[in-house]
Amino acid sequence: MDKLREMIDSFNKSIKVLNQSGYEKQSLLLFLTYLDQLGWLISPKNEFSDGSDFKKWVDTYCDLTKVGCTSTDLWNTRCSFLHMGTAEHKNFNSEKHFRLAFYQNISLSD
């Protein structure tokens, strides 16, 4: 349990440092990687994580109702942003998915 707390603390501090230093893109990349690793922790396979683990973790532990997107939208954004630095994943379908845009609310980021 100590290693898990250490991992969570390390990610939180790193994301905050990047964000406060003006590296918003890198902060978001690390945040999405963080979600990946949290998804792996609940993976029943315990070897490799995939998109279903990511989405299951988000669906279980995140309330996206106020954001207006789904775990699939977040997964597609994660894939496009991490792999290509773009806004659309190869599986993006504008009839079913939302293209996400990110902004920073300075008063909420401390």
N, C-alpha and C positions, 0 to 999 in steps of 0.2 A: 504494500500500500504506500510505503514511503517513496518508492520509485515512481509510482503513478502521480503522487502529489508533486514530486520534483519535476516530472515531465510537464504537468499542467502549469505549474508556476513558471517554468522556463519559457514555455510558449507564450503565456500571458505577458511576461516581462519583455520578451523579444518583440512581440507584436506592438506593445506600447512604445518601446524605444524607437522602432522603425517609424511608427506613426508620428511620434513627436519630433522626429528628425526630418520630417517632410518626405519620407519614402512611403507614401500611401499605397502605391502599387505593390511594392514588396511586402508591406504589412498585410495587404489583402491576400497575396500569394501564400504567405505563411499561415494566415488564418484558415484558408481553404485546405492547406496541408494538415493543419491541426485537426480539422473536421475529418479528414481522411483517416488519421491515426486513431481518433476517437471511435470512428466506425469500425476500424480493425479490432479494437478492444472488445466489441460485442459480436464479432464475427464467429459464427458457429464452426467455421472451418479451421480457425486458429492458425492458419498458415499464410493465406493470402487474402487480402481484402479486395472488394470490387465495388462497383457503383451501387449495388443493392445494399451493401453494408453501410455506405455513406448515407444513402437515402433513409434506411431504417433508423440510423442514429438521429438524423435530423428530424424525422417524423416522430420519434419517441421523445426527444429532449428539447426540441425547439418549437416555439409557437410562431409560425409564419403567417398567421391570419392577418396581422396588421401590415405585413410586408406585401401581401398580395401575390405571393408566388408559391410554388410547390417545391418539394425536395428534388423533383426531377428538373425543375427550372434551375435550381441551385447547382445540381450535378452537371447539367449542360454548361452552365456558366463556369464552373470549376474546370471542366475539361477544356473548354475553349481558351480560357484565361491562362491556365497553367501550361498547356501544350503549345498554344499558338499566339497568345497575347491578343486575341480578338474577342468579339462579342458573340460569336455563333459557333456552336459545336457542330460536328458533321451530322449529328442526329437531330439538330434543331428543326422544328416544324412550326412555322409561324401560326398555323391553325390550331395547334395544341399547346404550345409553349410560349412563355414570356421571355423576351430579351431583357436581361437585367442590367441596370446602370447603377453605379455606386457613387455615393457622395458622403462627405464627412460632416457631421454635425459637431463642431468644435466643443460645444457645451456638454455633449454627452461622451466625449472621447477620453476624458481624464479618469 
